[in-house]
Amino acid sequence: MNEQSNSKEVISIISGYQLFKNVDSSDLQNSLEHSRIYTLDEGEILLAPEEPNTQMYIVIDGKFSVHTELHMKSVATLRAGDCMGEMSLFEGEFPSAYVIAISKARVVGIHKEVIWEIIDSSNTFSRNLLRHILKRVRSGNQELAEMQEKLQAQEVSTFIDPLTGIYNRRWLNSMFNRVLERTRQLSISSQNIFLMMIDIDNFKSYNDTLGHLAGDQCLRMVAAVLRTNLRPTDLYARYGGEEFSMLLSGISVEDSIITAERLRKAVADEEIKDRNGITLNSVTISIGIAKFRENESMDDLIDRADQYLYKAKANGKNCIYHEMNNSGN
């Protein structure tokens, strides 16, 4: 995100917007002395829920899309004159959504302390800002609720595994390029991306001996272990049958092995109960871990993780196989 500073240009631009309508330019001159004009390329993220925000941004030109989650469709489009980041700024909280440039765009960034200065010096600006926030809340709440309901219904049918309630292989595959893009945005090395393939040991025998309902409970248990033992940023899915997969980023080789070992032990220690609460036989898992290689496709990464999973099976099961650390129990 490139920036430049020119208070006269900033005032000239924003004075025509509704937020600054009838605001005396003398109330703005000193306050906006250090405000910046930022230029963003298409696809560049301006605001993100995991990053603190200290500025209110006003669109000069170009367009931005608003997303509650990176993998979800846009819930709003922002154009010239629209504001961004004001709610998180006033609440002192992280932004509630991702704001992404959908074309080359420019914005004015005004620091929160400057906003408070203008509020203190201009009643007109204060009234304009209040009207803007009320309009945003009224129109946005209903639109967001309708959009989220629609997207969630679509997501359930398209990306959710109905048995375990977690995402499926199709969703994980769709997230791969987004993970690579996100690591670029955060300047995280793409070499710190790992794919884990998990297989429940002796699952066919488990099904044949105890029945498919017991097998279903087993699959639900493993999904629950993933849900409770991974970071919010870790991506996991039921890959198919008794296999699960995970895509982790921003961690070291050592941490990937520690994570896999934590999951292996958690599954082995977890009780499985049938629908009547009767305890069933416990199970173990084997895990193969592959580290992403530059310009590698998702299919190639999965293929290598599968190879390491087979080696974990060959090493006696209930273990981990990694290209950098062959196995561990």
C-alpha positions in Angstrom: 0.0 0.0 0.0 1.7 3.1 -1.2 1.1 6.5 0.5 1.6 10.2 0.0 0.8 13.3 2.1 -0.9 16.5 0.9 -3.3 18.1 3.2 -4.6 20.5 0.6 -5.4 17.7 -1.8 -7.0 15.7 1.0 -9.3 18.6 1.9 -10.1 19.3 -1.7 -11.2 15.7 -2.2 -13.2 15.0 0.9 -14.9 18.4 1.1 -17.3 17.2 -1.7 -18.3 14.1 0.2 -21.5 13.9 2.3 -19.5 13.3 5.5 -17.8 16.7 5.2 -20.7 18.6 3.7 -20.9 22.2 5.0 -17.9 21.6 7.2 -15.7 24.8 7.4 -12.3 24.0 5.7 -10.6 26.0 8.5 -11.8 23.3 10.9 -10.0 20.7 8.7 -6.7 22.4 7.7 -4.6 21.8 10.8 -6.2 18.5 11.7 -5.6 16.9 8.3 -2.0 18.1 8.0 -0.6 14.6 8.5 -3.4 12.6 6.9 -2.4 10.3 4.0 -3.6 9.2 0.6 -3.1 5.5 0.1 -3.0 3.7 -3.2 -4.0 0.0 -3.2 -3.6 -2.6 -6.0 -6.4 -4.9 -7.0 -6.8 -7.7 -4.4 -4.9 -5.8 -1.7 -6.4 -6.1 1.8 -7.0 -2.8 3.6 -8.7 -4.0 6.8 -8.7 -7.5 8.4 -10.3 -8.8 11.6 -6.9 -10.1 12.8 -5.1 -6.7 12.4 -5.7 -3.6 14.6 -7.0 -0.5 13.0 -6.3 3.1 14.0 -7.7 5.0 11.0 -10.9 5.8 9.3 -10.6 5.4 5.5 -12.6 7.3 2.9 -12.7 6.0 -0.7 -11.4 8.5 -3.3 -11.7 6.3 -6.3 -11.9 2.6 -7.2 -14.0 0.0 -5.4 -13.7 -2.2 -2.3 -15.6 -5.4 -1.3 -16.5 -6.4 2.3 -16.2 -10.0 3.4 -17.1 -11.5 6.8 -14.7 -14.4 5.9 -12.1 -14.5 3.2 -13.6 -17.5 1.5 -17.1 -16.1 1.5 -18.7 -13.8 -1.1 -18.8 -10.1 -0.6 -21.5 -8.7 1.6 -21.1 -5.1 0.4 -19.3 -2.9 -2.1 -17.8 0.5 -1.2 -17.3 3.3 -3.7 -16.0 6.9 -3.8 -17.2 8.8 -0.7 -17.9 5.7 1.4 -16.1 5.3 4.8 -14.4 2.2 6.2 -13.0 1.3 9.6 -15.0 3.9 11.6 -16.8 1.4 13.8 -13.6 -0.4 14.9 -11.9 2.9 15.4 -14.6 4.2 17.8 -15.1 0.9 19.5 -11.4 0.3 20.0 -11.9 -3.2 18.6 -10.4 -5.1 15.6 -12.4 -4.7 12.3 -15.3 -7.0 12.0 -14.7 -7.8 8.3 -12.2 -7.9 5.5 -12.1 -5.0 3.2 -10.4 -5.7 -0.1 -9.7 -3.6 -3.2 -11.5 -5.0 -6.2 -9.8 -2.6 -8.5 -6.8 -0.2 -8.2 -8.1 2.3 -5.7 -7.1 5.3 -3.5 -8.3 6.1 0.0 -7.7 8.9 2.5 -6.6 7.6 5.9 -7.4 9.8 8.9 -6.0 8.8 12.2 -8.5 8.3 15.1 -7.0 11.2 17.1 -7.5 13.5 14.1 -11.2 12.3 13.9 -11.7 13.2 17.5 -10.1 16.7 16.9 -12.5 17.3 14.0 -15.5 16.1 16.1 -14.5 18.5 18.9 -14.1 21.5 16.5 -17.0 21.0 14.2 -20.6 20.3 15.2 -21.5 20.0 11.5 -19.1 17.1 11.0 -20.3 15.4 14.2 -23.9 15.5 12.9 -22.8 14.2 9.5 -20.9 11.4 11.1 -23.8 10.4 13.3 -26.1 10.3 10.3 -23.6 8.2 8.4 -23.2 5.7 11.2 -27.0 5.4 11.7 -27.5 4.8 8.0 -24.8 2.2 7.9 -26.2 0.3 10.8 -29.8 0.4 9.6 -29.1 -0.6 6.0 -26.2 -2.9 6.8 -27.8 -5.0 9.5 -30.6 -6.3 7.3 -28.5 -6.7 4.2 -25.8 -8.6 6.2 -28.3 -10.8 7.9 -30.0 -11.8 4.6 -26.6 -12.3 2.8 -25.2 -14.4 5.6 -28.3 -16.6 5.8 -28.1 -17.2 2.1 -24.4 -17.9 2.1 -24.6 -20.2 5.1 -27.4 -22.2 3.4 -25.3 -22.5 0.3 -22.2 -23.3 2.3 -23.9 -26.1 4.2 -24.9 -27.9 1.0 -21.6 -27.2 -0.8 -18.8 -27.2 1.7 -20.0 -29.0 4.9 -19.6 -32.7 5.5 -23.1 -33.7 6.8 -21.8 -36.5 9.0 -19.1 -34.7 11.0 -20.3 -31.1 10.6 -16.8 -29.9 9.5 -15.7 -28.7 6.0 -15.2 -31.1 3.2 -12.4 -31.8 0.7 -13.9 -29.4 -1.9 -13.8 -26.5 0.6 -10.2 -27.2 1.6 -9.1 -27.3 -2.1 -10.8 -24.0 -2.7 -8.9 -22.5 0.3 -5.5 -23.4 -0.9 -4.8 -20.4 -3.2 -6.4 -18.1 -0.6 -3.9 -19.4 2.0 -1.0 -18.6 -0.4 -2.4 -15.2 -1.1 -2.9 -14.5 2.6 0.7 -15.5 3.4 1.8 -13.0 0.8 -0.3 -10.2 2.2 1.1 -10.8 5.7 4.6 -11.4 4.4 4.7 -14.9 5.8 7.0 -17.3 4.0 5.0 -19.8 1.8 7.6 -22.3 3.0 5.8 -22.3 6.4 2.7 -24.0 5.0 2.1 -27.6 5.9 -0.5 -30.2 4.8 -1.3 -33.1 7.1 -3.2 -36.2 6.0 -4.8 -38.2 8.8 -6.2 -41.8 8.5 -8.0 -43.7 11.2 -6.1 -46.9 11.8 -8.0 -50.2 11.1 -11.2 -48.3 10.4 -12.6 -51.0 8.0 -12.2 -53.6 10.8 -13.8 -51.2 13.3 -16.8 -50.8 11.0 -17.1 -54.5 10.2 -16.9 -55.5 13.9 -19.0 -52.8 15.6 -21.2 -51.6 12.7 -21.5 -48.5 10.7 -23.2 -46.5 13.4 -20.2 -47.0 15.6 -18.0 -46.0 12.7 -20.0 -42.8 12.3 -19.4 -42.0 16.0 -15.7 -42.6 15.5 -15.6 -40.2 12.6 -17.5 -37.6 14.6 -15.0 -38.0 17.5 -12.0 -37.4 15.2 -13.7 -34.3 13.8 -14.3 -33.0 17.3 -10.7 -33.5 18.3 -9.6 -31.4 15.3 -12.1 -28.7 16.2 -10.9 -28.4 19.7 -7.1 -28.9 19.3 -6.3 -26.6 16.3 -5.8 -22.9 16.1 -8.7 -20.7 14.7 -6.5 -20.1 11.6 -5.8 -23.7 10.9 -8.0 -25.2 8.1 -9.2 -28.8 8.4 -11.7 -31.0 6.6 -13.0 -34.5 6.2 -11.1 -35.6 3.1 -13.1 -38.7 2.4 -13.9 -42.0 4.1 -11.8 -42.2 7.2 -9.3 -39.6 6.0 -9.0 -36.0 7.3 -6.7 -33.3 6.1 -5.4 -30.0 7.6 -3.7 -27.0 6.0 -1.6 -25.0 8.5 0.4 -21.8 7.8 2.8 -19.6 9.7 4.4 -22.3 11.8 7.7 -24.0 11.9 8.5 -27.6 11.0 8.9 -28.4 14.7 5.5 -26.9 15.5 3.9 -28.8 12.8 5.2 -32.1 14.3 4.1 -30.9 17.8 0.6 -30.2 16.5 0.4 -33.6 14.8 1.6 -35.4 18.0 -1.0 -33.5 20.0 -3.8 -34.7 17.7 -2.5 -38.2 17.6 -2.4 -38.4 21.4 -5.8 -36.7 21.8 -7.5 -39.2 19.5 -5.9 -42.2 21.3 -7.1 -40.8 24.6 -10.6 -39.9 23.6 -13.6 -42.1 24.5 -16.1 -43.0 21.8 -19.6 -43.6 22.9 -22.6 -44.8 20.9 -26.0 -43.1 20.9 -27.0 -44.8 24.1 -23.8 -43.6 25.9 -22.1 -47.0 25.9 -18.3 -46.7 25.6 -17.0 -48.3 22.4 -13.5 -49.3 21.5 -11.0 -46.5 21.1 -9.0 -45.9 17.9 -5.7 -44.4 16.8 -4.6 -42.4 13.8 -1.6 -42.1 11.6 -0.5 -38.8 10.2 1.7 -37.8 7.2 3.0 -34.2 7.1 4.2 -32.5 3.9 5.8 -29.1 3.7 4.7 -26.8 0.8 7.3 -26.3 -1.9 7.4 -23.1 -3.9 5.0 -23.2 -6.9 3.6 -26.6 -5.9 0.0 -27.4 -6.7 -2.5 -28.6 -4.1 -2.6 -32.0 -5.8 1.1 -32.4 -5.6 1.2 -31.4 -1.9 -1.6 -33.9 -1.1 0.2 -36.6 -3.0 3.4 -36.1 -0.9 1.4 -36.0 2.3 -0.3 -39.2 1.3 3.1 -40.9 0.7 4.2 -39.9 4.2 0.9 -41.2 5.6 1.5 -44.6 3.9 4.9 -44.7 5.5 3.4 -43.9 8.9 1.1 -46.9 8.3 4.1 -49.1 7.3 5.9 -48.0 10.5 3.3 -49.7 12.7 0.4 -47.1 12.6 -0.5 -44.7 15.5 2.5 -42.5 14.5 3.6 -39.5 12.5 5.8 -39.5 9.4 7.5 -36.3 8.2 10.0 -35.6 5.4 12.2 -33.8 8.0 11.6 -36.0 10.9 10.8 -39.6 9.8 8.6 -40.8 12.6 7.6 -40.4 16.3 5.4 -42.2 18.7 
